[in-house]
Amino acid sequence: MEKRVLGIILTLLGVIGLIYAGFSFMNGGAETRNIKAIIFFGILGAVFFFSGISLIKNTKDKPT
């Protein structure tokens, strides 16, 4: 059960990171700092999202 909760938390953090990257992309200028932030949050959000989804999918429920 703990792995599933960790997967949910990672998935939510990934979604938040991807939303922030998209928001920065839509509202930001062409500054180098903004581009680095978009890349950083986009990659980090994708990693968190897909690792959370795989944790949720691969964790088996055991009766306790």
Phi, psi and omega in degrees: 000326181293325178294324180293321178294318177298322177297321178294317179296316179296321179296317179294320176296322177295319178296317179298317178296319179291322177295317179296321178296319178294321178295318178294324179294319183285327186254352185270165176269200182259031180285153180295322181296321180291320180295320178296320179294319179297314180296315182299307182290329177294313180291315180296319177296319179294318179296313179298317182298309184288328176289323176294317178297318180292326176295318179295316185290322186269355180272127179268141176278131176243135176291139181249000000 
